[in-house]
């Protein structure tokens, strides 16, 4: 009987120790991009931010940290959420932050318009360049040529290749149309790409030299005209 009571006591002691140990280690780790680590209990993972309680003060206030400041979250059960630069959600959040906070940073071209090692969507590029009208117009025109050139070039190239394969049964009309369309589309594509690069250079130059006079060409009801922008 005594042995049975001791067995029950030992079992309860083990259970209590297990519960206390589980409570001690039941915490989430928020790893920030600046290298800091927050011992916490995550309350909510929102679209742009994370809400959490400090693990050493669970009855205290709820804190908020932006997703763009977080590298990853390690939850108490061992699962993890990553918020690295390749995460689509962070790309969207970061681009929104660039617009909302009006971050002044150099733009550059690398398979698209980029800023701070992040490829920007066209709508965000337009929002960034909006106050710089010459760069804004040049980007829009270049983007239109860039997209239109691809729309024309790809089908034309397909027509050219198909007609080339059935050359014995063709009078050459489709072959000519395909060749002209491919060449024209390619020229538009390359010109559009170059105009996008020029708009980036113009934006960066005017951002650094806000009082510089820039010559720009534009169209109105009277036709082509020259404008001076300061």
Residue frames relative to the residue before (quaternion, step in Angstrom):
aa qw qx qy qz dx dy dz
X 1.0000 0.0000 0.0000 0.0000 0.00 0.00 0.00
X 0.6546 0.5064 -0.3025 0.4728 3.55 1.00 -0.93
X 0.6397 0.5260 -0.3209 0.4595 3.56 1.04 -0.86
X 0.6399 0.5279 -0.3266 0.4530 3.59 1.03 -0.75
X 0.6445 0.5086 -0.3198 0.4729 3.61 1.01 -0.80
X 0.6477 0.5111 -0.3207 0.4652 3.57 0.99 -0.84
X 0.6226 0.5406 -0.3320 0.4581 3.59 1.06 -0.76
X 0.6568 0.5023 -0.3035 0.4734 3.59 0.97 -0.89
X 0.6459 0.5220 -0.3175 0.4577 3.59 0.97 -0.88
X 0.6681 0.5001 -0.3008 0.4616 3.57 0.93 -0.91
X 0.6405 0.5270 -0.3198 0.4580 3.56 1.05 -0.82
X 0.6605 0.4953 -0.3027 0.4762 3.60 0.96 -0.91
X 0.6333 0.5320 -0.3358 0.4508 3.59 1.00 -0.77
X 0.6464 0.5164 -0.3123 0.4668 3.57 1.01 -0.85
X 0.6516 0.5159 -0.3114 0.4606 3.59 0.96 -0.90
X 0.6534 0.5130 -0.3098 0.4626 3.59 0.93 -0.91
X 0.6571 0.5044 -0.3083 0.4677 3.58 0.94 -0.88
X 0.6412 0.5267 -0.3201 0.4572 3.56 1.02 -0.82
X 0.6629 0.5033 -0.3026 0.4644 3.58 0.95 -0.91
X 0.6565 0.4999 -0.3101 0.4721 3.58 0.95 -0.88
X 0.6614 0.5079 -0.3090 0.4574 3.58 0.96 -0.86
X 0.6456 0.5155 -0.3180 0.4652 3.57 1.00 -0.83
X 0.6442 0.5213 -0.3170 0.4612 3.58 1.05 -0.76
X 0.6444 0.5357 -0.3201 0.4420 3.54 1.01 -0.87
X 0.7726 0.3624 -0.1872 0.4865 3.57 0.93 -0.93
X 0.5265 0.6323 -0.4141 0.3892 3.61 1.29 -0.04
X 0.4155 0.6801 -0.4958 0.3450 3.53 0.40 1.23
X 0.3722 -0.7018 0.5633 0.2272 3.53 -1.24 0.55
X 0.2452 -0.7566 0.5892 0.1423 3.55 -1.14 0.67
X 0.1473 -0.7669 0.6212 0.0650 3.57 -0.75 1.11
X 0.1369 -0.8064 0.5742 0.0371 3.56 -0.47 1.23
X 0.2393 -0.8026 0.5368 0.1019 3.56 -0.49 1.24
X 0.6114 -0.5805 0.4052 0.3534 3.56 -1.25 0.47
X 0.6456 0.5106 -0.3278 0.4637 3.59 1.21 -0.39
X 0.6380 -0.5609 0.3094 0.4274 3.58 1.31 0.13
X 0.5593 0.6113 -0.3932 0.3986 3.60 1.20 -0.25
X 0.2097 -0.7597 0.6050 0.1134 3.55 -1.24 0.56
X 0.1689 -0.7889 0.5866 0.0703 3.58 -0.85 1.00
X 0.2650 -0.7313 0.6098 0.1519 3.56 -0.77 1.10
X 0.1658 0.8251 -0.5033 0.1962 3.55 -0.40 1.19
X 0.2800 -0.6614 0.6402 0.2725 3.46 -1.45 -0.21
X 0.3219 -0.7801 0.5069 0.1757 3.57 -0.34 1.26
X 0.2646 -0.7871 0.5444 0.1186 3.56 -0.82 1.07
X 0.8091 -0.0664 0.1069 0.5740 3.56 0.92 -0.92
X 0.1879 -0.7410 0.6349 0.1119 3.56 -1.08 0.84
X 0.1118 -0.8335 0.5408 0.0184 3.56 -0.23 1.31
X 0.7356 -0.4078 0.3031 0.4481 3.55 -1.33 -0.15
X 0.8181 0.1929 -0.0762 0.5364 3.59 0.92 -0.90
X 0.8121 0.2086 -0.0669 0.5408 3.59 1.17 -0.40
X 0.3303 -0.7086 0.5917 0.1968 3.52 -1.38 0.35
X 0.1839 -0.7614 0.6123 0.1080 3.58 -0.97 0.89
X 0.0763 0.8135 -0.5686 0.0948 3.58 -0.87 0.95
X 0.3473 -0.6726 0.6056 0.2457 3.52 -1.42 0.25
X 0.4839 -0.6261 0.5126 0.3333 3.57 -1.07 0.63
X 0.5072 -0.6848 0.4285 0.3004 3.57 -0.82 0.95
X 0.6979 0.4522 -0.2741 0.4831 3.59 1.11 -0.63
X 0.7658 0.2106 -0.1526 0.5881 3.58 1.30 0.11
X 0.0300 -0.8623 0.5055 -0.0061 3.56 0.65 1.16
X 0.6826 0.4557 -0.2835 0.4960 3.58 1.19 -0.46
X 0.5304 0.6502 -0.3896 0.3796 3.57 1.30 0.05
X 0.7653 -0.3697 0.2553 0.4608 3.58 -1.28 -0.27
X 0.4739 -0.6283 0.5352 0.3068 3.51 -1.36 0.32
X 0.2275 -0.7852 0.5668 0.1024 3.58 -0.79 1.06
X 0.2227 -0.7619 0.5970 0.1167 3.55 -1.26 0.53
X 0.0061 0.7713 -0.6364 0.0106 3.57 -1.00 0.86
X 0.4652 -0.6920 0.4795 0.2734 3.58 -0.97 0.86
X 0.5903 -0.6080 0.4079 0.3398 3.54 -1.10 0.76
X 0.6485 0.5461 -0.3320 0.4135 3.57 1.00 -0.77
X 0.6455 0.5041 -0.3195 0.4767 3.60 1.28 -0.25
X 0.6599 0.5281 -0.2841 0.4527 3.59 1.30 -0.30
X 0.3213 -0.7211 0.5820 0.1949 3.55 -1.07 0.81
X 0.7657 -0.2341 0.1593 0.5776 3.59 0.89 -0.90
X 0.2693 -0.7160 0.6154 0.1898 3.55 -1.36 0.31
X 0.1511 -0.7578 0.6302 0.0760 3.56 -0.90 1.00
X 0.2424 -0.7992 0.5365 0.1217 3.58 -0.44 1.21
X 0.6854 -0.5274 0.3302 0.3782 3.54 -1.28 0.51
X 0.6823 0.4722 -0.2930 0.4750 3.61 1.15 -0.48
X 0.6371 -0.5694 0.3112 0.4160 3.59 1.30 0.15
X 0.5576 0.5924 -0.4034 0.4188 3.61 1.22 -0.23
X 0.2066 -0.7935 0.5668 0.0806 3.55 -1.21 0.56
X 0.1793 -0.7225 0.6544 0.1326 3.52 -1.29 0.56
X 0.2001 -0.7848 0.5783 0.0982 3.57 -0.87 0.98
X 0.0770 -0.7822 0.6176 0.0280 3.55 -1.07 0.80
X 0.1904 0.8205 -0.5119 0.1686 3.56 0.97 0.94
X 0.7233 -0.4634 0.3019 0.4135 3.62 -1.32 0.13
X 0.6593 0.4955 -0.3230 0.4641 3.60 1.23 -0.30
X 0.4998 0.6592 -0.4284 0.3635 3.57 1.27 -0.07
X 0.4680 -0.6948 0.4636 0.2887 3.64 -0.70 1.01
X 0.6357 0.5318 -0.3418 0.4429 3.59 1.03 -0.77
X 0.6754 0.4768 -0.3101 0.4694 3.59 0.96 -0.78
X 0.5913 0.5613 -0.3802 0.4367 3.59 1.04 -0.66
X 0.6586 0.4992 -0.3042 0.4739 3.56 0.96 -0.88
X 0.6683 0.5019 -0.3014 0.4590 3.57 0.89 -0.95
X 0.6681 0.5075 -0.3057 0.4501 3.57 0.92 -0.93
X 0.6491 0.5066 -0.3202 0.4685 3.58 0.97 -0.80
X 0.6261 0.5213 -0.3349 0.4735 3.58 1.06 -0.70
X 0.6416 0.5213 -0.3223 0.4612 3.57 1.02 -0.81
X 0.6135 0.5531 -0.3520 0.4403 3.60 1.02 -0.76
X 0.6943 0.4645 -0.2745 0.4762 3.57 0.97 -0.87
X 0.7076 0.4863 -0.2751 0.4326 3.58 0.76 -1.07
X 0.7591 0.3651 -0.1972 0.5015 3.57 0.98 -0.83
X 0.3317 -0.7801 0.4712 0.2438 3.58 1.36 0.00
X 0.0884 0.8206 -0.5542 0.1080 3.55 0.78 1.04
X 0.2557 -0.7604 0.5793 0.1441 3.56 -0.75 1.05
X 0.2448 0.7565 -0.5655 0.2192 3.57 -0.33 1.24
X 0.5848 -0.6083 0.4148 0.3405 3.54 -1.13 0.71
X 0.3009 -0.7187 0.5998 0.1821 3.53 -1.05 0.86
X 0.0135 0.7830 -0.6218 -0.0101 3.57 -1.19 0.49
X 0.4150 -0.7104 0.5184 0.2331 3.56 -1.26 0.45
X 0.2038 0.7365 -0.6255 0.1573 3.54 -0.88 1.04
X 0.7683 -0.2622 0.0962 0.5759 3.55 0.21 1.40
X 0.7769 -0.0579 0.0112 0.6268 3.53 1.14 0.75
X 0.5978 -0.5554 0.4278 0.3888 3.57 -1.28 0.20
X 0.0572 -0.8200 0.5690 -0.0244 3.57 -0.74 1.10
X 0.0177 -0.7616 0.6477 0.0124 3.52 -1.31 0.47
X 0.8389 0.0112 -0.0495 0.5419 3.57 -0.84 1.01
X 0.6663 -0.5332 0.2789 0.4404 3.57 0.97 1.00
X 0.6097 0.5220 -0.3530 0.4808 3.57 1.18 0.53
X 0.3566 -0.7244 0.5500 0.2136 3.58 -0.84 1.00
X 0.2717 -0.8002 0.5227 0.1124 3.56 -0.70 1.14
X 0.4636 -0.6394 0.5367 0.2969 3.53 -1.17 0.64
X 0.6545 -0.5440 0.3424 0.3981 3.63 -1.10 0.60
X 0.6520 0.5244 -0.3377 0.4311 3.62 0.94 -0.78
X 0.6601 0.4869 -0.3153 0.4772 3.59 1.08 -0.64
X 0.5989 0.5409 -0.3606 0.4677 3.58 1.09 -0.65
X 0.6524 0.5106 -0.3106 0.4661 3.59 0.95 -0.87
X 0.6535 0.5133 -0.3177 0.4566 3.58 0.98 -0.82
X 0.6531 0.5086 -0.3116 0.4665 3.59 1.02 -0.79
X 0.7521 0.4053 -0.2106 0.4750 3.58 0.93 -0.93
X 0.3984 0.7751 -0.4488 0.1976 3.59 1.24 -0.26
X 0.7150 0.4448 -0.2635 0.4706 3.62 0.89 -0.85
X 0.6618 0.4240 -0.2965 0.5426 3.58 1.26 -0.23
X 0.2322 -0.8565 0.4423 0.1300 3.54 0.34 1.32
X 0.6529 0.4991 -0.3548 0.4458 3.69 0.82 -0.75
X 0.6737 0.4740 -0.2951 0.4841 3.59 0.93 -0.87
X 0.6242 0.5530 -0.3259 0.4454 3.58 1.04 -0.82
X 0.6825 0.4755 -0.2872 0.4749 3.60 0.87 -0.96
X 0.6630 0.5106 -0.3100 0.4512 3.55 0.93 -0.88
X 0.6440 0.5127 -0.3263 0.4647 3.58 1.00 -0.77
X 0.6573 0.5183 -0.3160 0.4465 3.59 0.90 -0.90
X 0.6701 0.4860 -0.2986 0.4749 3.56 0.92 -0.91
X 0.6617 0.5077 -0.3013 0.4621 3.57 0.96 -0.87
X 0.6449 0.5169 -0.3173 0.4650 3.56 1.01 -0.79
X 0.6312 0.5305 -0.3260 0.4625 3.59 1.05 -0.79
X 0.6606 0.4883 -0.3017 0.4839 3.60 0.94 -0.88
X 0.6360 0.5598 -0.3157 0.4272 3.56 0.97 -0.91
X 0.7149 0.4349 -0.2480 0.4881 3.57 0.85 -1.01
X 0.6622 0.5121 -0.3103 0.4505 3.60 0.91 -0.94
X 0.6233 0.5536 -0.3357 0.4386 3.57 1.01 -0.79
X 0.6642 0.4913 -0.3034 0.4747 3.58 0.98 -0.82
X 0.6344 0.5410 -0.3260 0.4456 3.57 1.02 -0.84
X 0.7001 0.4492 -0.2608 0.4900 3.57 1.04 -0.78
X 0.6976 0.5242 -0.2886 0.3940 3.58 0.83 -1.01
X 0.6884 0.5119 -0.3102 0.4097 3.60 0.79 -0.95
X 0.6917 0.4383 -0.3079 0.4844 3.67 0.77 -0.84
X 0.6334 0.5374 -0.3347 0.4450 3.58 1.03 -0.78
X 0.6428 0.5122 -0.3207 0.4708 3.57 1.00 -0.79
X 0.6329 0.5255 -0.3265 0.4655 3.59 1.06 -0.75
X 0.6421 0.5152 -0.3136 0.4732 3.58 0.99 -0.88
X 0.6440 0.5334 -0.3120 0.4510 3.57 0.98 -0.91
X 0.6998 0.4719 -0.2770 0.4593 3.58 0.85 -0.96
X 0.6467 0.5165 -0.3225 0.4593 3.57 0.99 -0.80
X 0.6852 0.4741 -0.2899 0.4708 3.57 0.92 -0.91
X 0.6101 0.5511 -0.3432 0.4542 3.55 1.14 -0.67
X 0.6622 0.5135 -0.3021 0.4545 3.57 1.09 -0.72
X 0.7487 0.2981 -0.1840 0.5627 3.57 1.19 -0.54
X 0.1094 0.8609 -0.4893 0.0865 3.55 1.09 0.80
X 0.6336 0.5565 -0.3345 0.4207 3.61 1.08 -0.68
X 0.7486 0.3689 -0.1991 0.5136 3.58 1.19 -0.54
X 0.6300 0.5408 -0.3203 0.4562 3.61 1.26 0.20
X 0.4045 -0.7042 0.5283 0.2478 3.52 -1.18 0.64
X 0.6046 -0.6046 0.3348 0.3961 3.61 1.28 0.10
X 0.4842 0.6823 -0.4383 0.3284 3.60 1.23 -0.19
X 0.6862 0.4674 -0.2832 0.4800 3.58 0.84 -0.98
X 0.6109 0.5561 -0.3445 0.4460 3.56 1.08 -0.74
X 0.6700 0.4962 -0.2878 0.4712 3.57 0.98 -0.91
X 0.6564 0.5063 -0.3078 0.4669 3.56 0.94 -0.93
X 0.6557 0.5207 -0.3060 0.4531 3.56 0.97 -0.87
X 0.6647 0.5043 -0.3006 0.4620 3.56 0.97 -0.88
X 0.6712 0.4916 -0.2956 0.4695 3.59 0.92 -0.92
X 0.6597 0.5137 -0.3065 0.4550 3.56 0.99 -0.86
X 0.6469 0.5171 -0.3151 0.4636 3.56 1.00 -0.84
X 0.6746 0.4904 -0.2926 0.4678 3.57 0.91 -0.95
X 0.6746 0.4967 -0.2965 0.4585 3.59 0.93 -0.93
X 0.6620 0.5053 -0.3033 0.4631 3.55 0.96 -0.86
X 0.6453 0.5217 -0.3170 0.4593 3.55 1.02 -0.82
X 0.6407 0.5174 -0.3223 0.4669 3.58 1.01 -0.82
X 0.6494 0.5066 -0.3121 0.4735 3.60 0.95 -0.87
X 0.6392 0.5389 -0.3158 0.4487 3.57 0.99 -0.89
X 0.7002 0.4657 -0.2696 0.4691 3.58 0.85 -0.99
X 0.6425 0.5107 -0.3229 0.4712 3.60 1.02 -0.80
X 0.6479 0.5179 -0.3153 0.4612 3.57 0.99 -0.82
X 0.6413 0.5237 -0.3142 0.4645 3.56 0.98 -0.84
X 0.6671 0.4942 -0.2985 0.4707 3.56 0.98 -0.86
X 0.6417 0.5149 -0.3265 0.4653 3.61 1.02 -0.74
X 0.6118 0.5317 -0.3482 0.4709 3.59 1.07 -0.69
X 0.6517 0.5019 -0.3082 0.4779 3.58 0.98 -0.86
X 0.6490 0.5141 -0.3149 0.4642 3.58 1.02 -0.80
X 0.6329 0.5275 -0.3355 0.4568 3.58 1.04 -0.75
X 0.6231 0.5310 -0.3313 0.4690 3.58 1.10 -0.71
X 0.6555 0.5065 -0.3055 0.4695 3.56 0.94 -0.90
X 0.6563 0.5091 -0.3041 0.4665 3.57 0.98 -0.86
X 0.6480 0.5162 -0.3174 0.4613 3.58 0.95 -0.86
X 0.6774 0.4909 -0.2958 0.4612 3.59 0.85 -0.97
X 0.6602 0.5205 -0.3082 0.4452 3.56 0.97 -0.89
X 0.7124 0.4475 -0.2642 0.4717 3.57 0.87 -0.94
X 0.5932 0.5605 -0.3690 0.4447 3.59 1.15 -0.53
X 0.7064 0.4359 -0.2535 0.4967 3.54 1.03 -0.82
X 0.7711 0.2168 -0.1127 0.5879 3.59 1.17 -0.59
X 0.0984 -0.8663 0.4880 0.0411 3.56 0.52 1.22
X 0.7148 0.4319 -0.2649 0.4820 3.62 1.15 -0.43
X 0.4593 0.7006 -0.4341 0.3313 3.57 1.30 0.12
X 0.3943 -0.7004 0.5454 0.2378 3.55 -1.04 0.82
X 0.0726 -0.8024 0.5924 0.0021 3.55 -0.82 1.04
X 0.3152 -0.7388 0.5691 0.1759 3.56 -0.93 0.95
X 0.0308 0.8051 -0.5890 0.0626 3.55 -0.85 0.97
X 0.3240 -0.7223 0.5786 0.1964 3.56 -1.21 0.63
X 0.0570 0.7923 -0.6053 0.0517 3.57 -1.01 0.79
X 0.3917 -0.7052 0.5460 0.2262 3.54 -1.32 0.38
X 0.0562 0.7550 -0.6533 -0.0044 3.54 -1.19 0.62
X 0.7790 -0.3373 0.2289 0.4765 3.61 -1.26 -0.22
X 0.6775 0.4883 -0.2891 0.4679 3.56 1.18 -0.53
X 0.6379 -0.5151 0.3341 0.4650 3.57 1.26 -0.16
X 0.7687 -0.3214 0.2595 0.4883 3.54 -1.21 -0.52
X 0.0513 0.8009 -0.5950 0.0431 3.57 -0.94 0.90
X 0.4309 -0.6800 0.5384 0.2489 3.51 -1.29 0.48
X 0.0509 -0.8057 0.5900 0.0167 3.58 -0.91 0.91
X 0.2798 -0.7325 0.6004 0.1570 3.52 -1.20 0.69
X 0.0742 -0.8051 0.5885 0.0003 3.56 -0.75 1.10
X 0.1829 -0.7983 0.5686 0.0772 3.56 -0.84 1.02
